[in-house]
Amino acid sequence: MVEKSGRFIDNAQPLYNLETTITGVTMADKQESIHGQWTGRWGFILAATGSAVGLGNIWKFPYITGENGGGAFVIVYLMCIAVIGIPIMMAEIMLGRRGRQSPINTMTALAIQSGHSQKWHLLGWMGVIAGFLILSYYSVIAGWALAYVERSMTGAFNDSTPEMIKTLFGSFVANPLQLIFWHSLFMFLTIVVVARGVQGGLEKAARYMMPGLFMILLLLVGYAMSAGDFSKGLNFLFAVDFSKITTNSIVIAMGHAFFTLSLGMGAIMVYGSYLPKDASIGKATLIIAVADTVVALLAGMAIFPLVFANQLEPGQGPGLIFQTLPLAFGHMPWGSFFATLFFILLTFAAWTSSISLIEPAVAYLVENRGITRVRASILMGVSCWAMGLLTVFSFNLWSKFTPLSFISIFEGKTIFDLLDYLTANIMLPWGGFFIAVFAAWFMAREASMDELALEYRWLYNIWRFLVRYITPVAVLIIFLKLVS
Ligand code: PHE
């Protein structure tokens, strides 16, 4: 994805010299990041959509929607995408392109440039930590998808009943060695791509995989229409009943808006830093956000009709897609073929997201610690892998271990649940909050206007109004309600 010409720098980098790179306007004119640049606007859109569309859309969105009662939750989530997600995504891309370095250094540079405290680099650090924690469990779940590729190929779901599928899933996650095996494989794949500099094969693959994923989701929705309880499924997904909504579910919906758009931790910022100067940030954001939302809604429309037609429990948790979709595949013509294809595409979607989760950390290590990209990727990947073991054990050996149960919102949460809650619902929204505050209150108006380069002035004014007042206040109110 980054230009093929090998401008992607693989070697040790000297400490980044802030003096010469951030003085005054010259930085805004700095043409590209030392890590290289996307092959153009579409390279960026593809990569950022690859980051956004992942397990969040297909695995997480359906199960948290199921746990939080359906329609009203979906509406809150969609509102968060529009009011909070889109403006913050624009801000994040804008900061990245302005800074042209890893999020940590970008924040330092931009803070100095606008005459504020270098402490802003802590925002970059929080993102690096959030990405690390997210990838630790993300890789375990992506490992499930990989394991299900194998199961699909062997026709394990053919003519199965809901009970059989349930048992299959239950005995799979009960086995830590199996989970470790697939988790290791997935982490290995992630390391390989990040080490190679996110270029080459994966960009090409993403080009076909993403439309492929989209098509197969359509096929699944078609199947759900004919074989599932489609009206009940749609009703669950779209009929709004606000009595089902609690403050906690609003926090989860907002957290998911950040998670699904890859916001608040620097992934989109670092991708933005590889964006050519002439690409339109506004249009790119819109395309990414719409694609991401459509994929999530399609996944929901494929899954819930099956849930209701088979008397399954919508709120059954993280195993939801692994216990509903195989049922569909087990009964449709060419089922094992489509199942295999689906889980391969799901793995790819997860893969294009996982690389963005450690890219901020790797870019930082290359810039500041003078180690090569390959070493940085291995270092991060292996540590993340070790951290992932906590998630592996949350599904078996430690499934009854709920260390923070004495705090009411963490009651009954395993380590995996806690990691997910802490990152998606707390760290990402706060990261986003500070990104908005920095972009709107600390950065000079001229700087953001110049960098966003929106076509119309009123568009810029709307964006600025949103990130100045609406977005941070919304995040704040939602959290104040949670703790009060
Ligand atoms: N957006 C990804 C998904 O939906 C997850 C992700 C979160 C990726 C944060 C990068 C940063 O699966």
Residues whose N, C-alpha, C, O or C-beta is under 5 A from the ligand:
A	BS01	LIG	S51 A52 V53 G54 L55 G56 N57 F259 T260 L261 S262 L263 A267 S353 S356 L357
